[in-house]
Amino acid sequence: MADEHDTERTEDPTQKRLDEARERGDVVKSQEVSTWFIIAGGTLMIAAFSGPMSGGLTATLRGLIANSYQIPVDGMGLVSVLSRIEREVLGALALPLAVLVLAAIAGNIIQHRMVWSIEPLKPKLSKVSPLAGLKRLFSSQALANFAKGLIKLVVIGSIMLALLWPQRGRLEGLVQTDVLGTLTLTRSLALDVLVAVVAALFLVAAADYLFQYRQWFERQKMSVREMKEEFKQTEGDPMVKGKIRQLRQTRMRRRMMAAVPKASVIITNPTHYAIALQYERGMDAPICLAKGIDAVALKIREVAGEHGIPIVENPPLARALHATVEIDEQIPAEHYKAVAEVIGYVMKLRRAVGRART
């Protein structure tokens, strides 16, 4: 049961997991967002460029028709005429087509940053597996696509019916209208329909993006076992880290004990704390050579006793020094006075012992 629980993908993905998915080309992708940008770009193109574009093409074709009797249609003359028509058409369509291309690119960039990956192109057995194909056919994604298709069909059909039904009389009269009037009415109605469609499809695209993001996020979820493996890869194995920390503490303890014989005084609690301080003439302030609590403090006192280093009991000062000073650092300024009194007492004691021996 524990193994089954460990393999269930119930945990939110880490940032590393999300970054790896993007590197593989597995990103949030809503086709509805891309479609919306293309339709919006087409609507903008018709609204902004249909007039100048049709005007330019009309002038070119009118000139060709008016001077058709002067146009050579044999050999290089025909090639020259066709090349001119091609340039005029491409010139008129260049800017609108550029708008459509930029809209298509923007529809992808706004969903995710640019991704360069060959992972989606690699052959996979699941892509040709009939069983995998059936799963995709009846998956939640397929049902969502079917629902989106129905919604779009209903929305667009309703919009066209609502906008064009009141204009049915004018549409019936187009058969008796000249070409210019027909084009003008057609452009106006097309813009009305497209603007309404763009507004409606914006809601569809937003809802689809949220759905696709949720689907993508669910695919990236991790099991407890995967979380542990990633933690080991990024932070290191906890057992190894604990062993390294233990080795470091052992080395530091040995180094402290080797430095204790150089101490000038040991300040204790008396049993729970021990601080070994060194002070010599010329020093700016005493230096902490070793410190510890309980077993380490006991070992410091033992080494100090073996080398005849004075041990002074001062519980408040011992606790304060243990909390504020690090190994091989000078004691903080706020403890100068208290430590100076202790060291002064030790020096007087040493002078008194020296005189007694003489």
Secondary structure, DSSP 8 states (H G I E B T S, - for coil): -HHHHHHSEEE---HHHHHHHHHTT-----HHHHHHHHHHHHHHHHHHHHHHHHHHHHHHHHHHHHTGGGS--STHHHHHHHHHHHHHHHHHHHHHHHHHHHHHHHHHHTTS-----SGGGS--HHHH-HHHHHHHHTSHHHHHHHHHHHHHHHHHHHHHHHHHGGGHHHHHGGGGS-HHHHHHHHHHHHHHHHHHHHHHHHHHHHHHHHHHHHHHHHHT-EEHHHHHHHHHHHH--HHHHHHHHHHHHHHHHHHHHHHGGG-SEEEE-SSSEEEEEE--TT-SS-EEEEEEETHHHHHHHHHHHHTT--EEE-HHHHHHHHHH--TTSB--GGGHHHHHHHHHHHHHHHHHHHHHH-
